[in-house]
Amino acid sequence: MLPDFVVQYAGDTLWALLVYLLLAIAMFRSPPNHIAVLAMAFAGSIELSQLFRPEWLERVRDLPGLRLILGYGFLWSDLLCYAAGIATGWLGETAIGARQVRSRRK
């Protein structure tokens, strides 16, 4: 029912947005720029870890739920999806923050 583009890339984009949002909740006093950098570093390191396939890591990836977090195959397009998801979170938080600052000034 959904376009192939959405089916193929939405999951990774939403996963990265979730990473951003969880970090934003955990680090609620940190500026959005710091959260975005940390989220991209986390997501990028997970993706890069997929280039390495030691037996112990493959066993960890086979555990229920961890396959969704750790992934199983490196794709350059995933890094672009992560950047898009994190940018969406950053833009949303920045827009909300700017709105709150303007409303406090009144």
N, C-alpha and C positions, 0 to 999 in steps of 0.2 A: 504494500500500500504506500509506503514511503519511497521517495526517490532514492536511487542507489547511492548517490553522494551522501545523503543523510544517514542511510543505513551503515555505510562504510566508515564515516568519520565522526558521527555524533557521540558514540560511546567514549572514545578517547578524549574528545573535547569536554564532555560532561565530567569524566573522571578527573581531568585536570582542574576543572572548575571546583569540583568537590574538594580536591587537595587544597586549593586556594582558600575556600570557605572554612575548612577545618583549621587551617593555620591562622586565618583571620580571627576565628573564635578563640583559639588558644592564645594568640598573641594580640589581644584586642587593643593594647596600648601602642602597638608598633605601627609605624606609617605603612600605608599600602605599598609603597615602593619596596620596602624591605620584605614584606610578605610575598610579593610577586617574585622577587629574586629567589627567595628561599623555596617557594613552590616550584619554580622552574628548575632549580638545582635538584630538588627531590625527584620531580617527574623525569628530568633528563637522566639522572643517575639510575633510576629504575629501568628506563629504556636502554641505556648503555649496558646495564648488567645483563641484558638479554643477548649481548654478543658473546658472553662467556657461558660455557656450558659444562662446568664441572659436575660430576655425578651427584655430589651432595646438594648442589643448588637445584638440579633437576628433580631430586627427591622432594626438596622443599616446595618447589613449584607444583608438584603433584598433590600437595595437601589441599583439602577442600578450602575454597575461598582465597587461598594465596595465589592461585593461578590468575585470578582477576586482578590482584594487586601487583604481582610481579611480572605478569605477562609471560609470553613464551617465544616471541619472535621479534627481532629488531626491524623496525621500519622507519625510514626517514620521515615519512608522512605523519607518523605519530608525534614526532617532535613539533611539527607545525600545528597539529591539533592541540597539543599541550599548550603551546604559546597562545593559541586562540582562546582556549578555555580560561587560562590564567589572565589574559588580557581582558576578557569579559568580566571576570571577578574584580580585577583592578579598576576597570572603568566604572563598574557599578558602585564599588565602594568609594571611589573618588568623587563620583557625582553625588552620592548621598552625603558624603562628608562636606562637600562644597555647599550643598543645600542647607545642611544643619548650621554651618558657620554663618551663612547669609541670614537664616532665620534668627539666630542668636543676636545678631547685630541690630535687629529691628526693635 
